[in-house]
C-alpha cells in the first residue's frame, strides 16, 4: 500500500511541474487517453467528450457514481439544460453510459447517477500500447 501511495505522489508531483501546484490543488481528473484519441471511433463529438469529462470529474471525487444536476452541467458547458438531457439520452441509447434514477421518499426525485460501464467496454478494444520516445499516438481502430 505504501508503494502505491508513493507512486501516486510521484505522478501528482510530475503533474504539478507541468500545470503548477496551485492548479492541481484545485482538483484534477484522470481520464484514459483513448477517450480523447478514440472519440471518432466511439462516435463522440466534442460536446459528448466534454460532457463525459464533467461526469468523470465528479466521479473522481469518490467511489460512488457521479450524480450531477443537468442544470449545473449545462451551466458549465454553456448550453441549455435540455441539450444536456438530449446528449445524455443519446449516449445512453448508444450504450456508452447508463442512467440510474434516484428517488428519496422524503425529498422526492434526486439527480440521476451515471455509470460508465458501456463506455469502458467500448473503449477497451481501441487501446494501443503507449507510444515510445515521443512518437505520436496511433490512430485507434474502428470499434
Backbone torsions as a table, in degrees:
resi	resn	phi	psi	omega
1	UNK	NA	-41.9	-179.9
2	UNK	-63.4	-37.1	178.9
3	UNK	-64.5	-40.0	178.4
4	UNK	-64.4	-44.2	177.8
5	UNK	-62.1	-39.1	178.9
6	UNK	-62.7	-44.3	178.4
7	UNK	-63.3	-41.1	178.4
8	UNK	-63.4	-40.4	178.1
9	UNK	-63.5	-39.6	177.8
10	UNK	-64.4	-41.8	179.2
11	UNK	-64.1	-40.6	178.0
12	UNK	-64.5	-42.9	178.7
13	UNK	-60.2	-40.6	179.0
14	UNK	-62.8	-41.3	178.4
15	UNK	-68.6	-35.0	177.1
16	UNK	-63.7	-35.5	177.5
17	UNK	-66.0	-35.6	-179.8
18	UNK	-77.7	-48.3	-168.8
19	UNK	-103.7	-11.2	-175.1
20	UNK	88.9	148.3	-179.3
21	UNK	-63.6	-37.3	-178.3
22	UNK	-62.5	-45.0	179.2
23	UNK	-66.3	-42.1	-179.1
24	UNK	-66.6	-29.8	178.2
25	UNK	-65.8	-22.6	178.2
26	UNK	-76.5	-4.7	180.0
27	UNK	111.5	152.6	178.6
28	UNK	-151.4	161.3	-175.5
29	UNK	-131.6	128.3	175.3
30	UNK	-88.1	124.2	179.6
31	UNK	-133.0	132.0	178.0
32	UNK	-60.3	135.3	-179.4
33	UNK	-58.1	-28.6	-177.8
34	UNK	-60.1	-25.9	177.6
35	UNK	-69.1	-28.8	177.7
36	UNK	-85.7	-53.4	-177.1
37	UNK	-70.4	-24.6	-177.4
38	UNK	-104.1	16.3	-175.1
39	UNK	-61.2	-36.9	178.3
40	UNK	-65.5	-44.0	179.8
41	UNK	-64.4	-29.7	178.4
42	UNK	-84.8	-5.3	-180.0
43	UNK	75.1	30.8	-179.1
44	UNK	-106.2	141.7	171.5
45	UNK	-103.1	-178.5	-174.4
46	UNK	-60.9	-38.5	179.2
47	UNK	-67.2	-39.8	177.0
48	UNK	-60.3	-46.1	-179.6
49	UNK	-63.0	-42.9	179.1
50	UNK	-62.0	-41.1	177.1
51	UNK	-62.1	-45.6	178.6
52	UNK	-62.9	-40.0	178.2
53	UNK	-62.1	-40.3	177.8
54	UNK	-65.0	-43.1	177.5
55	UNK	-63.8	-41.8	179.7
56	UNK	-64.1	-37.2	178.3
57	UNK	-62.9	-36.9	178.5
58	UNK	-73.8	-31.9	177.8
59	UNK	-69.4	-31.5	-177.2
60	UNK	-66.0	-17.3	-177.5
61	UNK	-77.4	-6.0	179.6
62	UNK	175.4	177.9	-176.3
63	UNK	-75.7	-18.7	-178.5
64	UNK	-73.9	156.2	178.2
65	UNK	-66.5	150.9	179.4
66	UNK	-65.1	143.6	-179.4
67	UNK	-135.1	56.6	-177.8
68	UNK	-80.3	155.8	170.8
69	UNK	-80.3	137.8	179.3
70	UNK	-57.8	-33.3	180.0
71	UNK	-61.9	-41.6	-179.1
72	UNK	-70.7	-36.4	176.0
73	UNK	-65.5	-44.6	-179.9
74	UNK	-58.9	-43.1	179.4
75	UNK	-62.9	-41.9	179.8
76	UNK	-66.4	-35.3	-178.5
77	UNK	-87.7	-12.9	-178.7
78	UNK	73.5	34.3	179.0
79	UNK	-128.1	170.4	177.9
80	UNK	-72.9	144.3	177.4
81	UNK	-55.9	-32.0	178.2
82	UNK	-65.1	-33.4	176.7
83	UNK	-63.0	-44.1	178.2
84	UNK	-62.2	-43.4	179.8
85	UNK	-60.2	-45.1	179.2
86	UNK	-64.5	-42.4	-179.0
87	UNK	-65.1	-41.4	177.9
88	UNK	-63.2	-42.5	178.1
89	UNK	-61.2	-40.9	179.3
90	UNK	-66.8	-41.8	178.1
91	UNK	-64.9	-35.8	176.9
92	UNK	-67.6	-42.1	179.3
93	UNK	-62.1	-35.5	176.9
94	UNK	-74.1	-9.5	-179.3
95	UNK	81.9	15.1	-176.5
96	UNK	-87.6	-32.7	173.3
97	UNK	-129.6	160.0	178.3
98	UNK	-128.7	125.9	177.7
99	UNK	-87.3	140.5	174.0
100	UNK	-123.3	110.7	178.8
101	UNK	-67.1	139.5	179.8
102	UNK	-123.5	138.1	-178.6
103	UNK	-137.8	138.7	178.0
104	UNK	-120.7	126.7	-177.2
105	UNK	-58.3	-36.8	-178.2
106	UNK	-78.3	-39.1	-174.1
107	UNK	-104.2	-10.4	-178.2
108	UNK	83.5	-146.2	-178.0
109	UNK	-65.1	139.7	175.9
110	UNK	-121.3	167.8	179.5
111	UNK	-58.3	142.0	178.1
112	UNK	-63.6	155.3	168.8
113	UNK	-98.7	149.8	-177.8
114	UNK	-123.8	136.0	-178.7
115	UNK	-116.4	141.6	-175.9
116	UNK	-104.7	13.1	-175.2
117	UNK	-57.9	-38.7	178.4
118	UNK	-68.0	-40.6	177.8
119	UNK	-63.6	-43.2	179.0
120	UNK	-61.3	-46.6	-179.8
121	UNK	-62.8	-39.6	-179.6
122	UNK	-70.0	-33.0	-176.8
123	UNK	-81.1	-27.9	-176.2
124	UNK	-54.3	-44.1	179.8
125	UNK	-66.3	-14.6	-178.4
126	UNK	-88.6	-9.3	-175.7
127	UNK	-66.4	131.9	176.1
128	UNK	-116.7	156.7	174.4
129	UNK	-59.8	149.8	179.9
130	UNK	-60.6	148.3	177.9
131	UNK	-66.0	151.4	-178.4
132	UNK	-111.0	140.4	174.4
133	UNK	54.0	42.8	174.4
134	UNK	75.3	11.1	176.4
135	UNK	-60.8	153.0	174.7
136	UNK	-68.6	146.6	178.4
137	UNK	-65.2	145.9	177.3
138	UNK	-71.0	152.2	175.3
139	UNK	-69.4	138.0	-179.6
140	UNK	-69.0	155.2	176.1
141	UNK	-71.6	155.2	174.5
142	UNK	-70.8	137.9	-179.5
143	UNK	-75.0	NA	NA
